[in-house]
Amino acid sequence: MPDLATLVRWTALVAVSGLLGWALSHAGFPAAFLLGPMLAAIVFGVRGAGLSFPRPAFQASQAVVGCLVAHSVTGEIVRTLQDDGWVILAVVLVTVAVSGLVGLVLTRLQVLPGTTAAWGSAPGGAAAMVAMSEEYGSDPRLVAFMQYVRVAAVVLSASLAARLLADISGPATASAAQPPHTLPALLATLAVALAGVGLARALRLPAGALVGPMLLGAGLHAFGLVELALPEPVLAAAYAGIGWYVGLRFTRQTLRTTLHALPGILAATAAIILICAAWAWGLTGLLSIDYLTAFLATSPGGLDSVAIIAVGSKADVSFVLAVQTLRLFVVLVTGPVLAKWIARAAPGGQGA
């Protein structure tokens, strides 16, 4: 049983996290209820609060994020992948290669350790990358910092592009609203999460708490066999769990390392966005798509926030989500290999 002082500190952390999450959400930040709790937990961790988030609860949060990714896989996206599969795969591989190159440069310059640079540069769902990174020897604190600096920059640039190219007043519209969640769908989602974790453990899949529910849920949801429901309170709790797990592991030394790496991380973020924007322009010459669709499709991460912008603009939503979803799966498969390769290429061959 935790003592009274620990309960008081946890109560304070939850309260501050909720306030920050609410403020960031109203300010339009993506994954606000991950960013808010993570920032609050960093402050508590650096000030020596002595709190830690239980690993089983963290794995439960991973399972919910896996179902969130699976929820984005629909029949329409599957048909788009079938029609333009090779071109979409080429788009994905170019973006992954660019991100890998940036990670290699960060490692060569010794801005960050090898595997941390690889996962931090990975152009996939930020929460998924943070959740998986520790499984492969990376520092999830620095990975989270890299990922969410890029997510914020991508959202800003994508929103600006959508407003300039599609002449819209904002990314979110009524068409982005989701239907009400039902209790049977919520129970089915929890069943998929539990079954996915069990299946992943039986098959000894890496990062099974995330990958198992994601793969099982994607297959069932894409073919209309299961309706996945992820109410906002459930997502907020899962995001907060990942944020607390990462943030509470920050120390004063970690904070100094993070601030030291900030210039390199900002330069790497700008480089990835600019290279992907150039690749999007070239893509309009290969396919009969507009530049906004190409720009959103090649934007290097956050699937959820890019999807909202795509729905609220005149972009081809199915193409954007097909590229973004496929890229997330490719990153999850190639991430460990790429991280090990970058780690070996680092000066002295240091991986973590």
KOLLO-706889 format. One record per residue: residue number from 1; residue in one letter; x, y, z of N, C-alpha, C in turn. Coordinates in pm, whole numbers. Example, Ala and Ser with C-alpha at 12.3 -4.5 7.8 and 13.67 -1.06 7.14 Angstrom:
NODE   seq   type      n.x      n.y      n.z     ca.x     ca.y     ca.z      c.x      c.y      c.z
NODE     1      A     1319     -569      780     1230     -450      780     1320     -330      780
NODE     2      S     1285     -225      708     1367     -106      714     1290        3      787
END
This chain:
NODE   seq   type      n.x      n.y      n.z     ca.x     ca.y     ca.z      c.x      c.y      c.z
NODE     1      M       84     -120        0        0        0        0       88      126        0
NODE     2      P       62      218      -90      140      343      -92      111      425       33
NODE     3      D      210      500       78      189      583      196      115      711      158
NODE     4      L       78      787      260       -3      907      238       70     1009      151
NODE     5      A      201     1025      172      277     1123       94      276     1086      -54
NODE     6      T      287      956      -83      285      912     -223      149      938     -286
NODE     7      L       42      911     -211      -93      936     -262     -114     1084     -290
NODE     8      V      -62     1169     -203      -75     1313     -223       -1     1356     -350
NODE     9      R      121     1302     -369      198     1339     -489      129     1290     -616
NODE    10      W       72     1167     -612        1     1116     -729     -124     1201     -757
NODE    11      T     -194     1240     -651     -313     1325     -670     -274     1457     -734
NODE    12      A     -163     1514     -688     -116     1640     -746      -76     1621     -892
NODE    13      L       -9     1509     -922       34     1482    -1060      -86     1467    -1152
NODE    14      V     -186     1393    -1108     -307     1373    -1190     -377     1507    -1214
NODE    15      A     -385     1590    -1110     -452     1719    -1124     -378     1810    -1221
NODE    16      V     -246     1819    -1205     -167     1905    -1294     -172     1851    -1437
NODE    17      S     -166     1718    -1450     -171     1657    -1584     -302     1688    -1654
NODE    18      G     -413     1676    -1579     -543     1706    -1638     -555     1851    -1681
NODE    19      L     -503     1941    -1599     -509     2083    -1631     -426     2115    -1756
NODE    20      L     -304     2061    -1761     -219     2084    -1878     -278     2021    -2003
NODE    21      G     -331     1899    -1990     -392     1833    -2104     -510     1912    -2158
NODE    22      W     -593     1962    -2067     -708     2043    -2109     -662     2171    -2179
NODE    23      A     -560     2237    -2124     -510     2361    -2184     -451     2336    -2322
NODE    24      L     -371     2231    -2335     -309     2200    -2464     -414     2158    -2566
NODE    25      S     -517     2087    -2520     -625     2046    -2610     -698     2167    -2665
NODE    26      H     -730     2263    -2579     -800     2384    -2624     -710     2474    -2708
NODE    27      A     -578     2457    -2694     -485     2532    -2777     -461     2465    -2912
NODE    28      G     -521     2347    -2932     -512     2278    -3061     -393     2187    -3077
NODE    29      F     -326     2150    -2967     -212     2060    -2978     -257     1917    -3001
NODE    30      P     -184     1840    -3086     -217     1698    -3104     -177     1618    -2981
NODE    31      A     -249     1507    -2957     -218     1419    -2843     -198     1499    -2715
NODE    32      A     -288     1593    -2689     -272     1683    -2576     -267     1609    -2444
NODE    33      F     -342     1499    -2433     -345     1427    -2306     -232     1325    -2294
NODE    34      L     -142     1326    -2389      -13     1262    -2370       92     1368    -2336
NODE    35      L       89     1476    -2410      186     1584    -2388      171     1646    -2250
NODE    36      G       47     1674    -2208       24     1736    -2078       76     1651    -1963
NODE    37      P       30     1525    -1951       83     1439    -1845      235     1418    -1853
NODE    38      M      288     1410    -1975      433     1389    -1986      508     1511    -1935
NODE    39      L      462     1632    -1970      528     1753    -1922      517     1764    -1770
NODE    40      A      398     1733    -1717      380     1738    -1572      471     1637    -1503
NODE    41      A      478     1516    -1560      561     1411    -1500      709     1446    -1507
NODE    42      I      751     1514    -1613      890     1556    -1623      925     1650    -1507
NODE    43      V      836     1745    -1480      859     1840    -1370      867     1765    -1237
NODE    44      F      774     1673    -1215      775     1596    -1091      900     1510    -1081
NODE    45      G      940     1448    -1194     1057     1362    -1193     1185     1440    -1168
NODE    46      V     1200     1554    -1234     1320     1635    -1218     1330     1690    -1076
NODE    47      R     1215     1717    -1014     1215     1771     -878     1224     1661     -772
NODE    48      G     1241     1536     -817     1263     1426     -723     1140     1381     -648
NODE    49      A     1026     1369     -719      902     1327     -652      907     1181     -607
NODE    50      G      993     1101     -668     1005      961     -628      889      875     -672
NODE    51      L      817      912     -779      705      835     -830      749      751     -950
NODE    52      S      680      640     -974      705      559    -1093      573      499    -1139
NODE    53      F      557      486    -1269      433      432    -1325      451      282    -1346
NODE    54      P      358      197    -1294      375       51    -1303      383        3    -1448
NODE    55      R      474      -89    -1475      491     -138    -1612      366     -210    -1666
NODE    56      P      292     -290    -1586      169     -350    -1640       68     -246    -1688
NODE    57      A       58     -134    -1615      -32      -27    -1658       18       38    -1786
NODE    58      F      150       49    -1798      208      103    -1921      177       12    -2039
NODE    59      Q      186     -120    -2018      155     -214    -2126        8     -210    -2164
NODE    60      A      -79     -186    -2066     -221     -169    -2097     -242      -45    -2183
NODE    61      S     -167       61    -2154     -175      182    -2237     -126      153    -2378
NODE    62      Q      -20       73    -2390       29       34    -2522      -79      -40    -2601
NODE    63      A     -152     -129    -2533     -256     -207    -2601     -366     -117    -2657
NODE    64      V     -402      -13    -2581     -504       82    -2628     -453      157    -2751
NODE    65      V     -326      200    -2749     -268      268    -2864     -267      174    -2985
NODE    66      G     -239       47    -2962     -245      -50    -3072     -382      -58    -3134
NODE    67      C     -486      -55    -3051     -623      -55    -3103     -655       75    -3176
NODE    68      L     -595      186    -3130     -615      314    -3198     -561      308    -3340
NODE    69      V     -442      250    -3357     -385      234    -3492     -473      142    -3575
NODE    70      A     -517       33    -3514     -602      -62    -3587     -732        2    -3632
NODE    71      H     -785       95    -3552     -911      162    -3585     -900      244    -3713
NODE    72      S     -777      289    -3747     -759      370    -3868     -757      287    -3995
NODE    73      V     -748      155    -3982     -743       67    -4099     -886       30    -4138
NODE    74      T     -933       84    -4250    -1069       58    -4297    -1066      -12    -4432
NODE    75      G    -1183      -58    -4475    -1192     -123    -4605    -1152      -32    -4719
NODE    76      E    -1186       97    -4708    -1151      192    -4814    -1000      208    -4827
NODE    77      I     -932      210    -4713     -787      219    -4716     -726       95    -4778
NODE    78      V     -783      -21    -4745     -734     -147    -4804     -749     -144    -4957
NODE    79      R     -863      -94    -5006     -883      -86    -5151     -786       11    -5215
NODE    80      T     -758      123    -5148     -660      217    -5201     -522      153    -5209
NODE    81      L     -487       76    -5107     -358        5    -5109     -352      -95    -5223
NODE    82      Q     -464     -160    -5252     -468     -256    -5362     -452     -185    -5497
NODE    83      D     -515      -69    -5513     -512        1    -5642     -377       68    -5668
NODE    84      D     -320      131    -5566     -195      207    -5585      -84      157    -5493
NODE    85      G      -86       27    -5465        3      -30    -5365      150       -3    -5387
NODE    86      W      199      -24    -5511      343      -10    -5535      388      135    -5523
NODE    87      V      305      227    -5573      341      368    -5562      339      412    -5416
NODE    88      I      237      370    -5343      228      405    -5201      346      348    -5124
NODE    89      L      385      225    -5157      500      164    -5091      627      243    -5120
NODE    90      A      640      291    -5244      757      373    -5280      759      503    -5200
NODE    91      V      642      565    -5186      631      688    -5106      674      661    -4963
NODE    92      V      626      551    -4909      658      514    -4771      808      490    -4754
NODE    93      L      866      413    -4845     1007      378    -4832     1098      500    -4844
NODE    94      V     1061      595    -4931     1141      718    -4942     1138      795    -4811
NODE    95      T     1019      808    -4752     1007      882    -4626     1085      813    -4514
NODE    96      V     1075      680    -4507     1147      604    -4405     1298      618    -4425
NODE    97      A     1342      611    -4553     1485      624    -4583     1537      762    -4543
NODE    98      V     1460      867    -4572     1501     1002    -4534     1515     1013    -4383
NODE    99      S     1418      958    -4311     1423      964    -4165     1541      885    -4111
NODE   100      G     1568      769    -4172     1684      690    -4131     1814      765    -4155
NODE   101      L     1822      836    -4267     1942      915    -4297     1962     1026    -4195
NODE   102      V     1851     1091    -4156     1860     1196    -4055     1905     1137    -3921
NODE   103      G     1851     1021    -3887     1893      955    -3764     2041      919    -3767
NODE   104      L     2091      877    -3883     2232      843    -3897     2319      967    -3880
NODE   105      V     2276     1079    -3939     2353     1203    -3925     2358     1247    -3780
NODE   106      L     2243     1239    -3709     2241     1275    -3567     2337     1188    -3487
NODE   107      T     2344     1060    -3525     2434      969    -3455     2579     1000    -3486
NODE   108      R     2609     1024    -3614     2747     1056    -3654     2797     1182    -3585
NODE   109      L     2709     1278    -3571     2747     1403    -3504     2744     1390    -3352
NODE   110      Q     2705     1270    -3305     2699     1240    -3162     2603     1333    -3087
NODE   111      V     2496     1374    -3158     2391     1453    -3093     2311     1363    -2999
NODE   112      L     2283     1239    -3045     2208     1142    -2967     2268     1003    -2989
NODE   113      P     2248      911    -2893     2291      773    -2914     2218      709    -3031
NODE   114      G     2276      602    -3088     2227      545    -3212     2082      503    -3213
NODE   115      T     2041      410    -3124     1903      362    -3129     1804      471    -3092
NODE   116      T     1842      560    -3005     1755      672    -2970     1731      763    -3089
NODE   117      A     1838      792    -3165     1825      873    -3286     1737      804    -3389
NODE   118      A     1749      671    -3400     1670      597    -3498     1521      604    -3466
NODE   119      W     1483      573    -3342     1342      576    -3305     1288      718    -3300
NODE   120      G     1370      812    -3257     1325      951    -3252     1300     1008    -3390
NODE   121      S     1372      959    -3491     1356     1007    -3628     1251      929    -3705
NODE   122      A     1205      816    -3651     1111      730    -3722      982      805    -3754
NODE   123      P      938      804    -3882      820      881    -3922      690      805    -3902
NODE   124      G      661      767    -3781      538      695    -3753      459      762    -3643
NODE   125      G      358      691    -3590      282      745    -3480      371      768    -3360
NODE   126      A      370      889    -3307      464      924    -3201      444      838    -3077
NODE   127      A      317      819    -3036      292      738    -2917      340      595    -2936
NODE   128      A      320      541    -3057      366      404    -3085      518      396    -3081
NODE   129      M      586      495    -3135      732      493    -3137      789      502    -2996
NODE   130      V      730      589    -2914      776      601    -2775      751      470    -2701
NODE   131      A      634      410    -2725      599      286    -2656      692      172    -2694
NODE   132      M      737      168    -2820      821       59    -2866      969       81    -2839
NODE   133      S     1011      205    -2829     1154      236    -2830     1231      167    -2719
NODE   134      E     1172      162    -2598     1245      104    -2485     1271      -44    -2506
NODE   135      E     1184     -112    -2584     1202     -254    -2608     1334     -281    -2681
NODE   136      Y     1388     -180    -2747     1508     -198    -2828     1625     -115    -2777
NODE   137      G     1626      -86    -2648     1743      -24    -2587     1752      126    -2601
NODE   138      S     1646      192    -2647     1649      337    -2662     1603      405    -2533
NODE   139      D     1634      531    -2521     1589      612    -2408     1454      672    -2445
NODE   140      P     1342      622    -2389     1210      671    -2430     1189      819    -2400
NODE   141      R     1265      874    -2306     1250     1016    -2273     1297     1103    -2390
NODE   142      L     1415     1071    -2445     1466     1148    -2558     1387     1118    -2686
NODE   143      V     1343      992    -2701     1261      958    -2818     1132     1039    -2815
NODE   144      A     1068     1047    -2697      944     1124    -2684      969     1271    -2718
NODE   145      F     1079     1325    -2669     1110     1465    -2696     1126     1488    -2847
NODE   146      M     1204     1401    -2914     1223     1415    -3059     1092     1402    -3134
NODE   147      Q     1014     1300    -3099      890     1273    -3171      791     1388    -3160
NODE   148      Y      777     1445    -3040      673     1546    -3023      717     1685    -3065
NODE   149      V      846     1709    -3072      894     1830    -3140      856     1821    -3287
NODE   150      R      877     1702    -3348      844     1687    -3489      694     1689    -3513
NODE   151      V      617     1623    -3424      471     1623    -3440      418     1766    -3439
NODE   152      A      464     1847    -3345      419     1987    -3339      456     2062    -3466
NODE   153      A      579     2039    -3515      623     2107    -3637      544     2060    -3759
NODE   154      V      516     1929    -3766      439     1875    -3878      296     1929    -3877
NODE   155      V      234     1931    -3761       97     1982    -3751       92     2128    -3794
NODE   156      L      189     2206    -3749      194     2348    -3786      210     2365    -3936
NODE   157      S      306     2292    -3995      331     2306    -4139      215     2250    -4221
NODE   158      A      157     2137    -4178       46     2078    -4252      -78     2166    -4245
NODE   159      S     -104     2224    -4128     -218     2314    -4115     -201     2438    -4202
NODE   160      L      -79     2491    -4204      -50     2607    -4288      -67     2573    -4436
NODE   161      A      -16     2454    -4475      -30     2412    -4615     -176     2394    -4652
NODE   162      A     -256     2334    -4561     -397     2313    -4590     -471     2445    -4607
NODE   163      R     -437     2542    -4524     -505     2672    -4533     -466     2748    -4659
NODE   164      L     -337     2739    -4697     -290     2811    -4815     -335     2745    -4945
NODE   165      L     -333     2610    -4946     -360     2538    -5069     -507     2507    -5089
NODE   166      A     -582     2494    -4979     -724     2457    -4992     -816     2570    -4949
NODE   167      D     -757     2680    -4898     -835     2795    -4855     -944     2756    -4756
NODE   168      I     -902     2691    -4646     -998     2653    -4544     -968     2734    -4419
NODE   169      S    -1063     2744    -4330    -1045     2825    -4210     -981     2748    -4096
NODE   170      G     -975     2617    -4104     -915     2538    -3997     -921     2392    -4031
NODE   171      P     -840     2308    -3964     -832     2168    -3998     -951     2084    -3957
NODE   172      A    -1018     2118    -3851    -1125     2032    -3801    -1260     2079    -3851
NODE   173      T    -1342     1987    -3900    -1475     2019    -3947    -1572     1916    -3892
NODE   174      A    -1699     1941    -3918    -1801     1849    -3869    -1785     1711    -3929
NODE   175      S    -1731     1703    -4051    -1715     1574    -4116    -1615     1486    -4044
NODE   176      A    -1532     1546    -3957    -1434     1466    -3884    -1493     1401    -3761
NODE   177      A    -1618     1434    -3730    -1677     1380    -3608    -1697     1230    -3620
NODE   178      Q    -1683     1158    -3509    -1702     1015    -3508    -1838      981    -3452
NODE   179      P    -1894      866    -3495    -2024      825    -3441    -2011      793    -3293
NODE   180      P    -2124      800    -3219    -2118      770    -3075    -2069      627    -3051
NODE   181      H    -1993      607    -2945    -1942      475    -2912    -2049      398    -2836
NODE   182      T    -2056      268    -2864    -2152      182    -2797    -2079       91    -2699
NODE   183      L    -2153       44    -2597    -2092      -44    -2498    -2044     -175    -2559
NODE   184      P    -2123     -241    -2649    -2071     -363    -2711    -1941     -341    -2788
NODE   185      A    -1932     -226    -2858    -1810     -198    -2934    -1692     -176    -2841
NODE   186      L    -1717     -109    -2727    -1610      -88    -2630    -1563     -219    -2571
NODE   187      L    -1658     -307    -2537    -1623     -438    -2483    -1547     -520    -2587
NODE   188      A    -1588     -510    -2714    -1518     -582    -2821    -1375     -532    -2835
NODE   189      T    -1357     -399    -2821    -1224     -341    -2830    -1134     -391    -2718
NODE   190      L    -1188     -396    -2596    -1111     -448    -2483    -1076     -594    -2503
NODE   191      A    -1170     -670    -2563    -1143     -812    -2591    -1032     -827    -2694
NODE   192      V    -1034     -742    -2797     -928     -744    -2898     -794     -710    -2835
NODE   193      A     -793     -611    -2745     -668     -573    -2678     -612     -689    -2598
NODE   194      L     -697     -754    -2519     -652     -866    -2437     -607     -984    -2523
NODE   195      A     -688    -1017    -2625     -652    -1129    -2712     -524    -1100    -2790
NODE   196      G     -509     -973    -2833     -389     -936    -2908     -263     -948    -2824
NODE   197      V     -271     -905    -2699     -156     -918    -2610     -123    -1065    -2587
NODE   198      G     -226    -1148    -2563     -203    -1291    -2542     -143    -1357    -2664
NODE   199      L     -194    -1322    -2784     -141    -1379    -2907        4    -1338    -2930
NODE   200      A       33    -1210    -2904      169    -1161    -2923      267    -1231    -2829
NODE   201      R      224    -1255    -2706      311    -1326    -2612      332    -1469    -2654
NODE   202      A      227    -1534    -2706      240    -1673    -2751      336    -1684    -2869
NODE   203      L      333    -1582    -2958      421    -1581    -3075      554    -1514    -3046
NODE   204      R      570    -1460    -2924      692    -1392    -2882      727    -1274    -2974
NODE   205      L      623    -1197    -3007      643    -1079    -3091      709     -969    -3009
NODE   206      P      799     -891    -3070      858     -776    -2998      752     -670    -2972
NODE   207      A      763     -603    -2857      666     -499    -2818      524     -551    -2834
NODE   208      G      501     -673    -2783      375     -742    -2805      253     -670    -2753
NODE   209      A      266     -594    -2644      151     -523    -2590       97     -421    -2688
NODE   210      L      182     -370    -2776      140     -274    -2878      108     -344    -3009
NODE   211      V      200     -428    -3056      189     -488    -3190       76     -589    -3198
NODE   212      G       55     -671    -3092      -49     -773    -3096     -188     -715    -3118
NODE   213      P     -236     -624    -3031     -367     -564    -3055     -375     -488    -3187
NODE   214      M     -265     -428    -3231     -265     -352    -3355     -289     -445    -3475
NODE   215      L     -217     -554    -3482     -230     -645    -3596     -365     -717    -3594
NODE   216      L     -404     -769    -3476     -532     -839    -3467     -648     -744    -3493
NODE   217      G     -645     -627    -3432     -753     -531    -3450     -762     -480    -3593
NODE   218      A     -646     -457    -3659     -647     -408    -3796     -714     -508    -3890
NODE   219      G     -680     -635    -3874     -741     -737    -3960     -891     -748    -3939
NODE   220      L     -934     -749    -3814    -1076     -763    -3785    -1155     -639    -3826
NODE   221      H    -1097     -520    -3802    -1168     -396    -3833    -1174     -369    -3982
NODE   222      A    -1065     -399    -4055    -1062     -372    -4199    -1166     -452    -4274
NODE   223      F    -1194     -573    -4228    -1292     -658    -4296    -1429     -652    -4231
NODE   224      G    -1449     -554    -4144    -1580     -531    -4087    -1628     -637    -3989
NODE   225      L    -1535     -713    -3932    -1572     -820    -3839    -1591     -769    -3696
NODE   226      V    -1526     -657    -3664    -1535     -600    -3530    -1542     -449    -3541
NODE   227      E    -1631     -389    -3463    -1637     -242    -3454    -1554     -201    -3332
NODE   228      L    -1447     -125    -3357    -1360      -81    -3250    -1407       55    -3198
NODE   229      A    -1419       67    -3067    -1463      192    -3005    -1356      239    -2908
NODE   230      L    -1315      362    -2924    -1213      420    -2837    -1262      556    -2787
NODE   231      P    -1346      556    -2683    -1396      683    -2628    -1282      771    -2581
NODE   232      E    -1304      901    -2582    -1202      996    -2543    -1144      969    -2403
NODE   233      P    -1226      935    -2302    -1167      908    -2170    -1070      790    -2172
NODE   234      V    -1100      687    -2252    -1011      571    -2261     -880      610    -2327
NODE   235      L     -890      685    -2438     -768      730    -2507     -687      823    -2417
NODE   236      A     -756      914    -2347     -686     1007    -2260     -611      933    -2150
NODE   237      A     -674      830    -2093     -609      752    -1988     -487      679    -2042
NODE   238      A     -499      622    -2162     -386      550    -2222     -272      646    -2256
NODE   239      Y     -305      760    -2314     -203      859    -2346     -135      908    -2219
NODE   240      A     -215      932    -2115     -158      979    -1989      -65      874    -1930
NODE   241      G     -103      746    -1941      -18      640    -1889      119      638    -1954
NODE   242      I      122      652    -2086      250      656    -2158      327      782    -2119
NODE   243      G      254      894    -2109      320     1019    -2071      382     1012    -1933
NODE   244      W      311      953    -1837      364      941    -1701      483      845    -1697
NODE   245      Y      472      735    -1770      580      635    -1770      710      697    -1821
NODE   246      V      696      777    -1927      814      841    -1985      861      957    -1897
NODE   247      G      768     1046    -1861      805     1169    -1791      866     1147    -1655
NODE   248      L      815     1049    -1580      864     1026    -1444     1006      970    -1443
NODE   249      R     1057      932    -1559     1193      879    -1565     1295      988    -1595
NODE   250      F     1249     1110    -1611     1340     1221    -1632     1410     1256    -1500
NODE   251      T     1537     1289    -1511     1615     1339    -1398     1680     1470    -1441
NODE   252      R     1749     1534    -1350     1819     1657    -1385     1922     1632    -1495
NODE   253      Q     1990     1517    -1489     2090     1485    -1591     2025     1465    -1727
NODE   254      T     1910     1395    -1729     1838     1375    -1855     1796     1508    -1915
NODE   255      L     1749     1599    -1831     1705     1730    -1879     1821     1806    -1942
NODE   256      R     1939     1799    -1879     2056     1866    -1937     2092     1807    -2073
NODE   257      T     2085     1674    -2085     2114     1607    -2212     2015     1649    -2320
NODE   258      T     1886     1658    -2282     1781     1695    -2377     1803     1836    -2430
NODE   259      L     1830     1931    -2341     1851     2069    -2384     1976     2082    -2470
NODE   260      H     2079     2001    -2439     2201     2003    -2520     2173     1955    -2664
NODE   261      A     2079     1860    -2677     2050     1804    -2810     1947     1885    -2887
NODE   262      L     1884     1986    -2825     1773     2057    -2888     1809     2119    -3024
NODE   263      P     1921     2191    -3040     1951     2249    -3172     1958     2143    -3282
NODE   264      G     2023     2031    -3253     2032     1924    -3353     1896     1865    -3385
NODE   265      I     1811     1848    -3285     1678     1793    -3307     1594     1887    -3393
NODE   266      L     1602     2018    -3367     1526     2115    -3446     1574     2116    -3592
NODE   267      A     1705     2109    -3611     1759     2106    -3747     1716     1978    -3819
NODE   268      A     1719     1865    -3749     1677     1739    -3810     1529     1742    -3846
NODE   269      T     1447     1799    -3759     1303     1809    -3786     1276     1892    -3911
NODE   270      A     1341     2006    -3921     1323     2093    -4038     1369     2021    -4165
NODE   271      A     1479     1947    -4157     1532     1877    -4274     1433     1771    -4322
NODE   272      I     1377     1692    -4229     1282     1587    -4267     1159     1648    -4335
NODE   273      I     1105     1754    -4278      984     1816    -4334     1011     1873    -4473
NODE   274      L     1124     1941    -4491     1157     2001    -4621     1181     1895    -4728
NODE   275      I     1252     1788    -4692     1278     1683    -4790     1149     1613    -4829
NODE   276      C     1062     1587    -4732      933     1524    -4763      845     1617    -4847
NODE   277      A      853     1747    -4823      776     1843    -4904      824     1842    -5048
NODE   278      A      956     1833    -5068     1011     1824    -5204      969     1694    -5271
NODE   279      W      970     1585    -5197      927     1456    -5250      778     1460    -5285
NODE   280      A      698     1532    -5208      555     1546    -5239      535     1619    -5371
NODE   281      W      618     1722    -5395      607     1794    -5523      640     1701    -5640
NODE   282      G      742     1617    -5625      775     1522    -5730      666     1418    -5749
NODE   283      L      597     1386    -5641      492     1284    -5649      374     1331    -5734
NODE   284      T      347     1461    -5735      236     1512    -5817      260     1490    -5966
NODE   285      G      386     1475    -6005      417     1446    -6145      402     1300    -6180
NODE   286      L      401     1213    -6076      389     1069    -6100      245     1021    -6090
NODE   287      L      165     1087    -6009       27     1047    -5987      -66     1165    -6013
NODE   288      S     -190     1133    -6040     -290     1238    -6064     -349     1282    -5929
NODE   289      I     -264     1340    -5845     -309     1390    -5715     -261     1534    -5701
NODE   290      D     -329     1610    -5617     -291     1748    -5595     -178     1755    -5492
NODE   291      Y     -115     1872    -5483        1     1885    -5394      -38     1872    -5247
NODE   292      L     -156     1922    -5208     -197     1911    -5069     -208     1765    -5027
NODE   293      T     -271     1683    -5113     -281     1540    -5083     -143     1477    -5070
NODE   294      A      -53     1510    -5163       83     1455    -5159      157     1503    -5035
NODE   295      F      140     1630    -5000      209     1687    -4883      164     1619    -4754
NODE   296      L       32     1603    -4738      -20     1539    -4618       19     1391    -4613
NODE   297      A       21     1325    -4729       57     1184    -4732      202     1161    -4692
NODE   298      T      290     1252    -4732      432     1234    -4703      475     1301    -4573
NODE   299      S      385     1376    -4507      420     1441    -4381      469     1337    -4281
NODE   300      P      584     1361    -4217      647     1258    -4135      589     1244    -3995
NODE   301      G      465     1200    -3984      404     1168    -3856      314     1277    -3803
NODE   302      G      244     1246    -3717      133     1198    -3647       14     1166    -3733
NODE   303      L      -12     1037    -3740     -123      987    -3819     -256     1051    -3778
NODE   304      D     -281     1060    -3647     -410     1111    -3602     -432     1257    -3639
NODE   305      S     -330     1341    -3616     -345     1483    -3645     -349     1511    -3795
NODE   306      V     -268     1438    -3873     -270     1454    -4019     -405     1410    -4074
NODE   307      A     -464     1305    -4015     -595     1259    -4060     -702     1367    -4039
NODE   308      I     -697     1435    -3925     -794     1541    -3897     -780     1654    -4000
NODE   309      I     -656     1691    -4031     -632     1798    -4129     -681     1755    -4265
NODE   310      A     -656     1629    -4302     -698     1579    -4434     -850     1580    -4447
NODE   311      V     -920     1535    -4342    -1066     1530    -4346    -1125     1670    -4358
NODE   312      G    -1060     1767    -4295    -1113     1903    -4297    -1071     1985    -4417
NODE   313      S     -994     1926    -4508     -950     1998    -4627    -1003     1930    -4752
NODE   314      K     -951     1970    -4867     -996     1912    -4994     -903     1800    -5041
NODE   315      A     -826     1743    -4950     -733     1637    -4987     -805     1505    -5006
NODE   316      D     -738     1411    -5074     -789     1275    -5092     -761     1199    -4962
NODE   317      V     -862     1189    -4877     -843     1134    -4743     -799      988    -4747
NODE   318      S     -860      908    -4835     -826      766    -4839     -680      746    -4879
NODE   319      F     -629      827    -4973     -489      814    -5013     -396      855    -4899
NODE   320      V     -429      967    -4833     -345     1016    -4724     -338      912    -4612
NODE   321      L     -452      857    -4571     -454      761    -4462     -390      628    -4503
NODE   322      A     -405      591    -4631     -341      468    -4678     -190      478    -4665
NODE   323      V     -133      591    -4709       12      610    -4700       56      617    -4554
NODE   324      Q      -15      696    -4475       23      714    -4335       14      582    -4256
NODE   325      T      -93      505    -4281     -111      379    -4209       -7      276    -4251
NODE   326      L       15      262    -4382      116      167    -4429      253      204    -4375
NODE   327      R      284      335    -4372      414      377    -4323      433      340    -4176
NODE   328      L      326      353    -4098      337      317    -3957      371      169    -3942
NODE   329      F      305       83    -4020      335      -60    -4013      477      -88    -4061
NODE   330      V      520      -21    -4167      656      -41    -4218      759        1    -4113
NODE   331      V      733      114    -4047      826      161    -3944      832       63    -3828
NODE   332      L      717        7    -3789      717      -89    -3680      795     -215    -3715
NODE   333      V      792     -253    -3843      865     -373    -3887     1013     -344    -3907
NODE   334      T     1044     -229    -3970     1184     -200    -4004     1257     -127    -3893
NODE   335      G     1182      -71    -3796     1245        9    -3691     1357      -61    -3617
NODE   336      P     1335     -184    -3567     1443     -252    -3495     1568     -273    -3580
NODE   337      V     1549     -314    -3708     1663     -337    -3796     1737     -206    -3822
NODE   338      L     1661     -100    -3851     1722       30    -3879     1795       83    -3756
NODE   339      A     1735       64    -3638     1798      112    -3515     1931       42    -3492
NODE   340      K     1935      -90    -3514     2059     -165    -3495     2165     -122    -3596
NODE   341      W     2123      -96    -3721     2218      -55    -3825     2278       81    -3792
NODE   342      I     2193      174    -3750     2241      307    -3715     2333      299    -3594
NODE   343      A     2297      213    -3497     2380      198    -3377     2520      147    -3415
NODE   344      R     2526       51    -3509     2657       -3    -3551     2738      101    -3626
NODE   345      A     2667      193    -3695     2736      295    -3773     2786      411    -3687
NODE   346      A     2743      413    -3559     2783      521    -3470     2931      512    -3435
NODE   347      P     2997      623    -3404     3136      620    -3361     3153      529    -3239
NODE   348      G     3237      429    -3251     3257      335    -3142     3153      225    -3136
NODE   349      G     3052      232    -3226     2951      127    -3231     2862      119    -3110
NODE   350      Q     2839      230    -3042     2756      230    -2920     2610      240    -2960
NODE   351      G     2527      150    -2907     2389      144    -2948     2292      215    -2860
NODE   352      A     2319      241    -2739     2217      298    -2654     2257      420    -2593
END
